[in-house]
Amino acid sequence: MYWTDDGQILSVSTKTGRMYNFLTKMPMVHDVNGPNVAFLSSLREISVLNALDLQRNVRAKPLQIPVEIEPAFVALGVDHVAVGMNNRAWFYRFQGNENPKRSDVLINEQEYLASV
């Protein structure tokens, strides 16, 4: 068992020779637009949920959008989610402001001249 110097990854090996790495701290990447909240739910997945559902005690499953990279930022629009890092951004479409529905289509990948 070994911790990285910054304490973010725990590595464990088993007697059978398997190696497991556990991420103990994820970056806080999120955005809000109206009632919807987008957040990093795993290293390469953004979840979008309607915060009003939580207030109404509705157990709606968040929309999960697999993304191309481990994003440094996320931006949420009415029907789109953008993720990116450095000078690149990926734009995904989803449907529904009141209750997000699965339609996680990559609609654009953009490279910029400077950092976004």
Chimera marker file (.cmm) of the C-alpha trace (Angstrom):
<marker_set name="trace">
<marker id="1" x="0.000" y="0.000" z="0.000" r="1" g="1" b="0" radius="0.5"/>
<marker id="2" x="1.384" y="3.399" z="-0.988" r="1" g="1" b="0" radius="0.5"/>
<marker id="3" x="0.076" y="6.979" z="-0.887" r="1" g="1" b="0" radius="0.5"/>
<marker id="4" x="1.298" y="9.579" z="-3.380" r="1" g="1" b="0" radius="0.5"/>
<marker id="5" x="3.133" y="12.547" z="-1.890" r="1" g="1" b="0" radius="0.5"/>
<marker id="6" x="0.102" y="14.805" z="-2.303" r="1" g="1" b="0" radius="0.5"/>
<marker id="7" x="-2.238" y="12.207" z="-0.748" r="1" g="1" b="0" radius="0.5"/>
<marker id="8" x="-4.591" y="12.075" z="-3.735" r="1" g="1" b="0" radius="0.5"/>
<marker id="9" x="-3.929" y="8.505" z="-4.925" r="1" g="1" b="0" radius="0.5"/>
<marker id="10" x="-3.755" y="5.311" z="-2.883" r="1" g="1" b="0" radius="0.5"/>
<marker id="11" x="-2.099" y="2.339" z="-4.628" r="1" g="1" b="0" radius="0.5"/>
<marker id="12" x="-2.639" y="-1.199" z="-3.351" r="1" g="1" b="0" radius="0.5"/>
<marker id="13" x="-1.207" y="-4.468" z="-4.650" r="1" g="1" b="0" radius="0.5"/>
<marker id="14" x="-2.702" y="-7.876" z="-3.886" r="1" g="1" b="0" radius="0.5"/>
<marker id="15" x="-1.071" y="-11.241" z="-3.268" r="1" g="1" b="0" radius="0.5"/>
<marker id="16" x="-2.209" y="-12.344" z="-6.727" r="1" g="1" b="0" radius="0.5"/>
<marker id="17" x="-0.246" y="-9.527" z="-8.364" r="1" g="1" b="0" radius="0.5"/>
<marker id="18" x="-3.106" y="-7.169" z="-9.128" r="1" g="1" b="0" radius="0.5"/>
<marker id="19" x="-2.576" y="-3.446" z="-8.702" r="1" g="1" b="0" radius="0.5"/>
<marker id="20" x="-5.398" y="-1.078" z="-7.727" r="1" g="1" b="0" radius="0.5"/>
<marker id="21" x="-5.213" y="2.713" z="-7.675" r="1" g="1" b="0" radius="0.5"/>
<marker id="22" x="-7.855" y="4.716" z="-5.844" r="1" g="1" b="0" radius="0.5"/>
<marker id="23" x="-8.399" y="8.413" z="-6.403" r="1" g="1" b="0" radius="0.5"/>
<marker id="24" x="-9.158" y="9.951" z="-3.018" r="1" g="1" b="0" radius="0.5"/>
<marker id="25" x="-9.728" y="13.536" z="-4.089" r="1" g="1" b="0" radius="0.5"/>
<marker id="26" x="-11.440" y="14.847" z="-7.220" r="1" g="1" b="0" radius="0.5"/>
<marker id="27" x="-11.229" y="18.424" z="-8.456" r="1" g="1" b="0" radius="0.5"/>
<marker id="28" x="-14.240" y="20.655" z="-7.772" r="1" g="1" b="0" radius="0.5"/>
<marker id="29" x="-15.512" y="21.319" z="-11.288" r="1" g="1" b="0" radius="0.5"/>
<marker id="30" x="-19.119" y="22.522" z="-11.598" r="1" g="1" b="0" radius="0.5"/>
<marker id="31" x="-21.500" y="25.116" z="-13.038" r="1" g="1" b="0" radius="0.5"/>
<marker id="32" x="-25.139" y="26.188" z="-12.597" r="1" g="1" b="0" radius="0.5"/>
<marker id="33" x="-27.731" y="27.443" z="-15.075" r="1" g="1" b="0" radius="0.5"/>
<marker id="34" x="-31.269" y="28.037" z="-13.840" r="1" g="1" b="0" radius="0.5"/>
<marker id="35" x="-32.417" y="24.960" z="-11.917" r="1" g="1" b="0" radius="0.5"/>
<marker id="36" x="-29.753" y="22.707" z="-13.470" r="1" g="1" b="0" radius="0.5"/>
<marker id="37" x="-26.402" y="21.875" z="-11.906" r="1" g="1" b="0" radius="0.5"/>
<marker id="38" x="-23.506" y="20.262" z="-13.784" r="1" g="1" b="0" radius="0.5"/>
<marker id="39" x="-20.668" y="18.655" z="-11.852" r="1" g="1" b="0" radius="0.5"/>
<marker id="40" x="-17.766" y="16.279" z="-12.343" r="1" g="1" b="0" radius="0.5"/>
<marker id="41" x="-19.083" y="12.896" z="-11.180" r="1" g="1" b="0" radius="0.5"/>
<marker id="42" x="-16.021" y="10.902" z="-12.236" r="1" g="1" b="0" radius="0.5"/>
<marker id="43" x="-12.790" y="11.852" z="-13.952" r="1" g="1" b="0" radius="0.5"/>
<marker id="44" x="-14.357" y="11.652" z="-17.416" r="1" g="1" b="0" radius="0.5"/>
<marker id="45" x="-18.059" y="12.117" z="-16.727" r="1" g="1" b="0" radius="0.5"/>
<marker id="46" x="-20.261" y="15.162" z="-16.122" r="1" g="1" b="0" radius="0.5"/>
<marker id="47" x="-23.625" y="14.779" z="-14.367" r="1" g="1" b="0" radius="0.5"/>
<marker id="48" x="-26.467" y="17.248" z="-14.871" r="1" g="1" b="0" radius="0.5"/>
<marker id="49" x="-29.401" y="17.343" z="-12.476" r="1" g="1" b="0" radius="0.5"/>
<marker id="50" x="-32.312" y="19.590" z="-11.686" r="1" g="1" b="0" radius="0.5"/>
<marker id="51" x="-31.819" y="21.048" z="-8.193" r="1" g="1" b="0" radius="0.5"/>
<marker id="52" x="-35.567" y="21.628" z="-7.821" r="1" g="1" b="0" radius="0.5"/>
<marker id="53" x="-36.048" y="17.848" z="-7.834" r="1" g="1" b="0" radius="0.5"/>
<marker id="54" x="-33.983" y="17.654" z="-4.653" r="1" g="1" b="0" radius="0.5"/>
<marker id="55" x="-36.107" y="20.367" z="-3.069" r="1" g="1" b="0" radius="0.5"/>
<marker id="56" x="-39.305" y="18.484" z="-4.021" r="1" g="1" b="0" radius="0.5"/>
<marker id="57" x="-37.855" y="15.166" z="-2.770" r="1" g="1" b="0" radius="0.5"/>
<marker id="58" x="-38.065" y="13.712" z="-6.297" r="1" g="1" b="0" radius="0.5"/>
<marker id="59" x="-35.491" y="10.981" z="-6.864" r="1" g="1" b="0" radius="0.5"/>
<marker id="60" x="-34.626" y="11.799" z="-10.454" r="1" g="1" b="0" radius="0.5"/>
<marker id="61" x="-31.486" y="10.178" z="-11.800" r="1" g="1" b="0" radius="0.5"/>
<marker id="62" x="-28.948" y="12.742" z="-13.041" r="1" g="1" b="0" radius="0.5"/>
<marker id="63" x="-28.085" y="12.828" z="-16.720" r="1" g="1" b="0" radius="0.5"/>
<marker id="64" x="-24.581" y="11.389" z="-17.080" r="1" g="1" b="0" radius="0.5"/>
<marker id="65" x="-22.488" y="12.632" z="-19.987" r="1" g="1" b="0" radius="0.5"/>
<marker id="66" x="-19.236" y="10.819" z="-20.779" r="1" g="1" b="0" radius="0.5"/>
<marker id="67" x="-16.621" y="13.337" z="-21.921" r="1" g="1" b="0" radius="0.5"/>
<marker id="68" x="-13.419" y="13.046" z="-23.946" r="1" g="1" b="0" radius="0.5"/>
<marker id="69" x="-11.012" y="14.334" z="-21.279" r="1" g="1" b="0" radius="0.5"/>
<marker id="70" x="-10.609" y="15.007" z="-17.582" r="1" g="1" b="0" radius="0.5"/>
<marker id="71" x="-11.876" y="18.605" z="-17.713" r="1" g="1" b="0" radius="0.5"/>
<marker id="72" x="-10.367" y="21.590" z="-15.962" r="1" g="1" b="0" radius="0.5"/>
<marker id="73" x="-13.621" y="23.541" z="-16.349" r="1" g="1" b="0" radius="0.5"/>
<marker id="74" x="-17.288" y="22.988" z="-17.149" r="1" g="1" b="0" radius="0.5"/>
<marker id="75" x="-19.860" y="25.489" z="-18.420" r="1" g="1" b="0" radius="0.5"/>
<marker id="76" x="-23.597" y="24.782" z="-18.429" r="1" g="1" b="0" radius="0.5"/>
<marker id="77" x="-26.112" y="26.345" z="-20.792" r="1" g="1" b="0" radius="0.5"/>
<marker id="78" x="-29.819" y="25.730" z="-21.281" r="1" g="1" b="0" radius="0.5"/>
<marker id="79" x="-29.282" y="22.766" z="-23.627" r="1" g="1" b="0" radius="0.5"/>
<marker id="80" x="-25.497" y="22.431" z="-23.763" r="1" g="1" b="0" radius="0.5"/>
<marker id="81" x="-22.553" y="21.515" z="-21.573" r="1" g="1" b="0" radius="0.5"/>
<marker id="82" x="-19.019" y="22.599" z="-22.419" r="1" g="1" b="0" radius="0.5"/>
<marker id="83" x="-15.924" y="21.042" z="-20.901" r="1" g="1" b="0" radius="0.5"/>
<marker id="84" x="-12.330" y="21.864" z="-21.556" r="1" g="1" b="0" radius="0.5"/>
<marker id="85" x="-8.759" y="22.234" z="-20.554" r="1" g="1" b="0" radius="0.5"/>
<marker id="86" x="-5.891" y="24.407" z="-21.716" r="1" g="1" b="0" radius="0.5"/>
<marker id="87" x="-6.860" y="25.736" z="-25.156" r="1" g="1" b="0" radius="0.5"/>
<marker id="88" x="-9.504" y="23.147" z="-26.108" r="1" g="1" b="0" radius="0.5"/>
<marker id="89" x="-13.227" y="22.851" z="-25.441" r="1" g="1" b="0" radius="0.5"/>
<marker id="90" x="-15.813" y="20.141" z="-26.174" r="1" g="1" b="0" radius="0.5"/>
<marker id="91" x="-19.510" y="20.972" z="-26.480" r="1" g="1" b="0" radius="0.5"/>
<marker id="92" x="-22.284" y="18.453" z="-25.752" r="1" g="1" b="0" radius="0.5"/>
<marker id="93" x="-26.034" y="18.776" z="-26.265" r="1" g="1" b="0" radius="0.5"/>
<marker id="94" x="-28.700" y="17.536" z="-23.868" r="1" g="1" b="0" radius="0.5"/>
<marker id="95" x="-32.461" y="18.064" z="-23.937" r="1" g="1" b="0" radius="0.5"/>
<marker id="96" x="-34.704" y="19.669" z="-21.405" r="1" g="1" b="0" radius="0.5"/>
<marker id="97" x="-34.242" y="22.469" z="-18.918" r="1" g="1" b="0" radius="0.5"/>
<marker id="98" x="-36.908" y="21.264" z="-16.495" r="1" g="1" b="0" radius="0.5"/>
<marker id="99" x="-35.752" y="17.640" z="-16.422" r="1" g="1" b="0" radius="0.5"/>
<marker id="100" x="-32.553" y="16.872" z="-18.382" r="1" g="1" b="0" radius="0.5"/>
<marker id="101" x="-32.894" y="13.919" z="-20.751" r="1" g="1" b="0" radius="0.5"/>
<marker id="102" x="-30.172" y="11.767" z="-22.215" r="1" g="1" b="0" radius="0.5"/>
<marker id="103" x="-28.947" y="13.181" z="-25.490" r="1" g="1" b="0" radius="0.5"/>
<marker id="104" x="-25.249" y="13.460" z="-24.806" r="1" g="1" b="0" radius="0.5"/>
<marker id="105" x="-24.178" y="14.227" z="-28.340" r="1" g="1" b="0" radius="0.5"/>
<marker id="106" x="-20.759" y="15.748" z="-28.947" r="1" g="1" b="0" radius="0.5"/>
<marker id="107" x="-21.595" y="18.605" z="-31.283" r="1" g="1" b="0" radius="0.5"/>
<marker id="108" x="-18.306" y="20.489" z="-31.483" r="1" g="1" b="0" radius="0.5"/>
<marker id="109" x="-14.673" y="20.294" z="-30.502" r="1" g="1" b="0" radius="0.5"/>
<marker id="110" x="-12.880" y="23.628" z="-30.647" r="1" g="1" b="0" radius="0.5"/>
<marker id="111" x="-9.206" y="24.521" z="-30.348" r="1" g="1" b="0" radius="0.5"/>
<marker id="112" x="-8.356" y="28.120" z="-29.434" r="1" g="1" b="0" radius="0.5"/>
<marker id="113" x="-5.123" y="30.097" z="-29.806" r="1" g="1" b="0" radius="0.5"/>
<marker id="114" x="-4.864" y="30.800" z="-26.074" r="1" g="1" b="0" radius="0.5"/>
<marker id="115" x="-6.023" y="29.152" z="-22.862" r="1" g="1" b="0" radius="0.5"/>
<marker id="116" x="-9.749" y="29.150" z="-22.290" r="1" g="1" b="0" radius="0.5"/>
<link id1="1" id2="2" r="1" g="1" b="0" radius="0.2"/>
<link id1="2" id2="3" r="1" g="1" b="0" radius="0.2"/>
<link id1="3" id2="4" r="1" g="1" b="0" radius="0.2"/>
<link id1="4" id2="5" r="1" g="1" b="0" radius="0.2"/>
<link id1="5" id2="6" r="1" g="1" b="0" radius="0.2"/>
<link id1="6" id2="7" r="1" g="1" b="0" radius="0.2"/>
<link id1="7" id2="8" r="1" g="1" b="0" radius="0.2"/>
<link id1="8" id2="9" r="1" g="1" b="0" radius="0.2"/>
<link id1="9" id2="10" r="1" g="1" b="0" radius="0.2"/>
<link id1="10" id2="11" r="1" g="1" b="0" radius="0.2"/>
<link id1="11" id2="12" r="1" g="1" b="0" radius="0.2"/>
<link id1="12" id2="13" r="1" g="1" b="0" radius="0.2"/>
<link id1="13" id2="14" r="1" g="1" b="0" radius="0.2"/>
<link id1="14" id2="15" r="1" g="1" b="0" radius="0.2"/>
<link id1="15" id2="16" r="1" g="1" b="0" radius="0.2"/>
<link id1="16" id2="17" r="1" g="1" b="0" radius="0.2"/>
<link id1="17" id2="18" r="1" g="1" b="0" radius="0.2"/>
<link id1="18" id2="19" r="1" g="1" b="0" radius="0.2"/>
<link id1="19" id2="20" r="1" g="1" b="0" radius="0.2"/>
<link id1="20" id2="21" r="1" g="1" b="0" radius="0.2"/>
<link id1="21" id2="22" r="1" g="1" b="0" radius="0.2"/>
<link id1="22" id2="23" r="1" g="1" b="0" radius="0.2"/>
<link id1="23" id2="24" r="1" g="1" b="0" radius="0.2"/>
<link id1="24" id2="25" r="1" g="1" b="0" radius="0.2"/>
<link id1="25" id2="26" r="1" g="1" b="0" radius="0.2"/>
<link id1="26" id2="27" r="1" g="1" b="0" radius="0.2"/>
<link id1="27" id2="28" r="1" g="1" b="0" radius="0.2"/>
<link id1="28" id2="29" r="1" g="1" b="0" radius="0.2"/>
<link id1="29" id2="30" r="1" g="1" b="0" radius="0.2"/>
<link id1="30" id2="31" r="1" g="1" b="0" radius="0.2"/>
<link id1="31" id2="32" r="1" g="1" b="0" radius="0.2"/>
<link id1="32" id2="33" r="1" g="1" b="0" radius="0.2"/>
<link id1="33" id2="34" r="1" g="1" b="0" radius="0.2"/>
<link id1="34" id2="35" r="1" g="1" b="0" radius="0.2"/>
<link id1="35" id2="36" r="1" g="1" b="0" radius="0.2"/>
<link id1="36" id2="37" r="1" g="1" b="0" radius="0.2"/>
<link id1="37" id2="38" r="1" g="1" b="0" radius="0.2"/>
<link id1="38" id2="39" r="1" g="1" b="0" radius="0.2"/>
<link id1="39" id2="40" r="1" g="1" b="0" radius="0.2"/>
<link id1="40" id2="41" r="1" g="1" b="0" radius="0.2"/>
<link id1="41" id2="42" r="1" g="1" b="0" radius="0.2"/>
<link id1="42" id2="43" r="1" g="1" b="0" radius="0.2"/>
<link id1="43" id2="44" r="1" g="1" b="0" radius="0.2"/>
<link id1="44" id2="45" r="1" g="1" b="0" radius="0.2"/>
<link id1="45" id2="46" r="1" g="1" b="0" radius="0.2"/>
<link id1="46" id2="47" r="1" g="1" b="0" radius="0.2"/>
<link id1="47" id2="48" r="1" g="1" b="0" radius="0.2"/>
<link id1="48" id2="49" r="1" g="1" b="0" radius="0.2"/>
<link id1="49" id2="50" r="1" g="1" b="0" radius="0.2"/>
<link id1="50" id2="51" r="1" g="1" b="0" radius="0.2"/>
<link id1="51" id2="52" r="1" g="1" b="0" radius="0.2"/>
<link id1="52" id2="53" r="1" g="1" b="0" radius="0.2"/>
<link id1="53" id2="54" r="1" g="1" b="0" radius="0.2"/>
<link id1="54" id2="55" r="1" g="1" b="0" radius="0.2"/>
<link id1="55" id2="56" r="1" g="1" b="0" radius="0.2"/>
<link id1="56" id2="57" r="1" g="1" b="0" radius="0.2"/>
<link id1="57" id2="58" r="1" g="1" b="0" radius="0.2"/>
<link id1="58" id2="59" r="1" g="1" b="0" radius="0.2"/>
<link id1="59" id2="60" r="1" g="1" b="0" radius="0.2"/>
<link id1="60" id2="61" r="1" g="1" b="0" radius="0.2"/>
<link id1="61" id2="62" r="1" g="1" b="0" radius="0.2"/>
<link id1="62" id2="63" r="1" g="1" b="0" radius="0.2"/>
<link id1="63" id2="64" r="1" g="1" b="0" radius="0.2"/>
<link id1="64" id2="65" r="1" g="1" b="0" radius="0.2"/>
<link id1="65" id2="66" r="1" g="1" b="0" radius="0.2"/>
<link id1="66" id2="67" r="1" g="1" b="0" radius="0.2"/>
<link id1="67" id2="68" r="1" g="1" b="0" radius="0.2"/>
<link id1="68" id2="69" r="1" g="1" b="0" radius="0.2"/>
<link id1="69" id2="70" r="1" g="1" b="0" radius="0.2"/>
<link id1="70" id2="71" r="1" g="1" b="0" radius="0.2"/>
<link id1="71" id2="72" r="1" g="1" b="0" radius="0.2"/>
<link id1="72" id2="73" r="1" g="1" b="0" radius="0.2"/>
<link id1="73" id2="74" r="1" g="1" b="0" radius="0.2"/>
<link id1="74" id2="75" r="1" g="1" b="0" radius="0.2"/>
<link id1="75" id2="76" r="1" g="1" b="0" radius="0.2"/>
<link id1="76" id2="77" r="1" g="1" b="0" radius="0.2"/>
<link id1="77" id2="78" r="1" g="1" b="0" radius="0.2"/>
<link id1="78" id2="79" r="1" g="1" b="0" radius="0.2"/>
<link id1="79" id2="80" r="1" g="1" b="0" radius="0.2"/>
<link id1="80" id2="81" r="1" g="1" b="0" radius="0.2"/>
<link id1="81" id2="82" r="1" g="1" b="0" radius="0.2"/>
<link id1="82" id2="83" r="1" g="1" b="0" radius="0.2"/>
<link id1="83" id2="84" r="1" g="1" b="0" radius="0.2"/>
<link id1="84" id2="85" r="1" g="1" b="0" radius="0.2"/>
<link id1="85" id2="86" r="1" g="1" b="0" radius="0.2"/>
<link id1="86" id2="87" r="1" g="1" b="0" radius="0.2"/>
<link id1="87" id2="88" r="1" g="1" b="0" radius="0.2"/>
<link id1="88" id2="89" r="1" g="1" b="0" radius="0.2"/>
<link id1="89" id2="90" r="1" g="1" b="0" radius="0.2"/>
<link id1="90" id2="91" r="1" g="1" b="0" radius="0.2"/>
<link id1="91" id2="92" r="1" g="1" b="0" radius="0.2"/>
<link id1="92" id2="93" r="1" g="1" b="0" radius="0.2"/>
<link id1="93" id2="94" r="1" g="1" b="0" radius="0.2"/>
<link id1="94" id2="95" r="1" g="1" b="0" radius="0.2"/>
<link id1="95" id2="96" r="1" g="1" b="0" radius="0.2"/>
<link id1="96" id2="97" r="1" g="1" b="0" radius="0.2"/>
<link id1="97" id2="98" r="1" g="1" b="0" radius="0.2"/>
<link id1="98" id2="99" r="1" g="1" b="0" radius="0.2"/>
<link id1="99" id2="100" r="1" g="1" b="0" radius="0.2"/>
<link id1="100" id2="101" r="1" g="1" b="0" radius="0.2"/>
<link id1="101" id2="102" r="1" g="1" b="0" radius="0.2"/>
<link id1="102" id2="103" r="1" g="1" b="0" radius="0.2"/>
<link id1="103" id2="104" r="1" g="1" b="0" radius="0.2"/>
<link id1="104" id2="105" r="1" g="1" b="0" radius="0.2"/>
<link id1="105" id2="106" r="1" g="1" b="0" radius="0.2"/>
<link id1="106" id2="107" r="1" g="1" b="0" radius="0.2"/>
<link id1="107" id2="108" r="1" g="1" b="0" radius="0.2"/>
<link id1="108" id2="109" r="1" g="1" b="0" radius="0.2"/>
<link id1="109" id2="110" r="1" g="1" b="0" radius="0.2"/>
<link id1="110" id2="111" r="1" g="1" b="0" radius="0.2"/>
<link id1="111" id2="112" r="1" g="1" b="0" radius="0.2"/>
<link id1="112" id2="113" r="1" g="1" b="0" radius="0.2"/>
<link id1="113" id2="114" r="1" g="1" b="0" radius="0.2"/>
<link id1="114" id2="115" r="1" g="1" b="0" radius="0.2"/>
<link id1="115" id2="116" r="1" g="1" b="0" radius="0.2"/>
</marker_set>
